[in-house]
């Protein structure tokens, strides 16, 4: 809603006596985004908490590829997960 307000009215508003001032929706939008980020950190639902550090992601992907290769090479009598 705030982004639509900013898009509709622009970054600068004109008030009484041709006085120009910044759109207060910018401050409200910034404050809302900061609160969202603080909440995700507090609840531990941000990307680092859920996925791990980005520099460790390659190691995770490597392990997943190894497991997939082992499943492909396994005896066909073993049950395989369906995709």
N, C-alpha and C positions, 0 to 999 in steps of 0.2 A: 504494500500500500504506500509506503514511504517512497519507494523507488518510482512508482507511478506519479506521485505528487511532485517529485523532483523533475521527472521527465515532462510533466505538464506545465509547470511554472518556471523551470529553469533554476540555475544556481543563485541568481541575484534577483531580489524582489525590490520593487519600488513602493515606498510608503508615502506618508504625508509630506507635502512640500518637496516632492521629487527626491526624497531621501532614499538612498540605496542601502540595502543590507543583505547579508547572506541568508539563504533559505534555511529556516530552522529545522527543516526536515533532514538536512545533512547531519546536524548534530544528533538528532534522534536516531537516525539510521546508524551512525557510528556507535552510539551508545548501545543500541540493540545488538549490533554485531559483536561488540566487546563482551556483553553479557552472555551471548551464546557461546563464545569461545571459552569464557571462564567456566560456564556450566559444563561444557564437554570435558574440560580438564578436570574439574572437580568430580564428575561422575565417571571419569576414566573411560570415556567412549570416543576419545579422539584417535586419530589414525595411528599414532605411535603406540598407544595402549592396546589397540585391537590388532594391528598388523605387525608391530615391531618396528625397529629402526630400519630406515631405508637401506643402510649399508649392509644389513643382515639379510635383506630380501633375496639377494643373489644366492646365498647359502641355502635358504629355504627352497628356492626354485630348483637348485641343484639336487637337493634331497628328494623332492617330488619327482624329478626326472629319473633318478636312480630307482625309486620305488616303482614307477611306471614301467621302466625297462625290466625290472625283476618280475613284474606281473606278466609282461608279454612273454618272457622266457620260461615261465612256470609251466609245469605239467598241465595239459589241457583238462585233466580230470578234476583239478581244483576249481572251486567256484570262483568266478571273477565278478567284480562289481560291474553293474551296468551303468552306462553313461547317460 
